[in-house]
Amino acid sequence: MINQPDFDIDKAHKWFGVEFNNGIFPLLEKADRTEEETEWKEQWNTMCYA
């Protein structure tokens, strides 16, 4: 038997896409990012092209 999640995958995908996109734009525009913020931005960029 195939395991089925107890949530709608398409809705979850859309929700996470919106949340990540809305969260990354302030970091892209921020000139004085902390090292942690820069690392998060780079990880986000990697996830987009993986």
Residue pairs with C-beta under 8 A, 6 or more apart in sequence:
20 44
20 47
24 41
24 44
27 33
27 37
27 40
27 41
28 41
30 37
33 41
